[in-house]
Amino acid sequence: MSENHLHTNFYNIGVNYHKADAHTRGKYSLSKENQQLFLSEASELGYKLFVLSTCNRTEVSGFAEHPYQLIKLLCKYSDGDIEEFAKISNIYKGKEAVNQLFRIGTGLESQILGDYEIVGQMKIAFKQAKKAGLVNSYLERLMNLILQASKKVKNETQISSGTTSVSYAAIKYI
């Protein structure tokens, strides 16, 4: 049964390195198989969303009536639990959710400022969601704007002129 009429608020929920250590973040990451199961169930429930799951973050961005719906789905397909999620997560709604996605896409939310690896990961996550029928026109426009902003930041600022990832920084430091 589709519940599209109920999914009216835009959210970004997730865990990242700001509030959670690597072990804790790992509990909320989704294997490729579980990511497909997550997307499949989200589609059955009528959600419009995409999931970004990397070593530094797991974020669900999309429409729901309440963020708990997205959190519950994430916890179902990861090793995380709802109580812990409440303590270590970020939950953004509306403009704040959009702002968070722009910060991620432009490298401002990376452990190494200006890390653009995340943009490729966002594109892949978005394509998976689109293939599963989870993308609406709002998400499509939003992702296009994020990618444009990312390109502009990369080409017109010096933000990415140095180290590009944590692993690269560690090697350079050593």
Buried (B, 14 or more C-beta within 10 A) or exposed (E): EEEEEBBEBBBBBBBBBEEBEEEBBBBBBBEEEBBBBBBBEBBEBBBBBBBBBBBBBBBBBBBBEEBBBBBEBBBEBBEBEEEBBEEBBBBBBEEEBBEBBBBBBBBBBBBBEBBBBBBEBBBEBBEBBBEBEBBBEEBEEBBEBBBEBBBEBBEEEEBBEEBBBBEBBEEEEE
